[in-house]
Amino acid sequence: MEELEQNPLETRANKEKVKRFRVTTAEVKAIEKKAAKAGLSFSEYCRRAALDKPIVELIPPDLRRQISTAGNNLNQLTRLANAGKLGGASVETLNELLTRLLETLK
């Protein structure tokens, strides 16, 4: 697929073409819901979907805070394990848990 050049200065004023397409009320609601989850406008969501650009769903702030707290706790446990001050859990196990948590955040 042909890659489009990204122009960081591209704003609404630069987009002079308006295209219309037909959708049902249910489809509009579904697209609006997905756009909101990604933190995008309806138009930007549709553009990205049509151009096969990445669309990433935002993590809700409460969940992000919980994951961050868990990550901090795992990091502290890993430091204790590396210092030999933590019995019962291996360093490898803690590092694996931390790595999986960080991958989840990406």
C-alpha positions in Angstrom: 0.0 0.0 0.0 1.2 3.5 -0.8 2.4 5.5 2.2 1.2 9.0 2.5 3.6 11.7 3.7 2.7 13.0 7.1 2.6 16.7 7.3 2.7 17.9 10.9 1.2 21.3 9.8 -1.9 19.7 8.3 -4.8 21.2 10.0 -8.5 21.5 9.4 -7.9 24.6 7.2 -5.6 22.5 4.9 -8.3 19.9 4.4 -10.3 21.5 1.6 -12.1 18.3 0.4 -15.3 17.1 2.0 -16.6 13.6 1.2 -19.9 12.2 2.4 -20.7 8.6 2.8 -23.8 6.7 3.9 -24.1 4.9 7.2 -26.9 3.7 9.4 -27.6 5.3 12.8 -26.2 2.2 14.5 -23.0 2.5 12.4 -22.6 6.2 13.3 -23.0 5.4 17.0 -20.5 2.5 16.8 -17.9 4.7 15.0 -18.4 7.6 17.4 -17.9 5.2 20.3 -14.7 3.8 18.8 -13.4 7.3 18.0 -14.1 8.4 21.6 -12.2 5.4 23.0 -9.2 6.4 20.8 -9.5 10.1 21.7 -10.1 11.0 18.1 -12.7 13.0 16.3 -15.2 11.2 14.0 -13.4 12.5 10.9 -9.9 11.6 12.1 -11.0 8.1 13.2 -12.5 7.5 9.7 -9.4 8.9 7.9 -7.1 6.7 10.0 -9.2 3.6 9.4 -9.5 4.3 5.7 -5.7 4.9 5.3 -4.7 1.9 7.5 -3.1 4.2 10.0 -2.8 3.0 13.6 -5.7 3.6 15.9 -4.9 3.1 19.5 -7.6 2.9 22.2 -6.7 5.1 25.1 -6.4 3.5 28.6 -8.9 5.0 31.0 -7.1 7.2 33.6 -8.2 5.0 36.6 -6.9 1.8 34.9 -3.6 3.6 33.9 -3.1 4.7 37.5 -3.7 1.1 38.8 -1.3 -0.4 36.3 1.3 2.3 37.1 0.9 1.5 40.9 1.3 -2.2 40.2 4.4 -1.6 38.0 6.0 0.6 40.8 5.3 -2.2 43.3 6.9 -4.8 41.0 9.8 -2.6 40.4 10.4 -2.2 44.1 10.1 -6.0 44.6 12.6 -6.6 41.8 15.1 -4.2 43.4 14.7 -6.0 46.8 15.2 -9.4 45.1 18.3 -8.2 43.3 19.7 -6.9 46.6 19.0 -10.4 48.2 16.6 -8.9 50.6 13.5 -10.7 49.4 13.0 -14.4 50.0 10.6 -16.7 48.2 10.4 -14.9 44.8 13.1 -15.3 42.1 14.5 -12.3 40.3 13.6 -14.0 37.0 9.9 -14.3 38.0 9.7 -10.6 39.1 11.4 -9.4 35.9 9.0 -11.5 33.8 6.0 -9.9 35.6 7.4 -6.4 35.2 8.1 -7.0 31.5 4.6 -8.3 30.9 3.1 -5.3 32.7 5.2 -2.9 30.6 4.1 -4.7 27.4 0.5 -4.3 28.5 1.0 -0.5 28.9 2.3 -0.2 25.3 
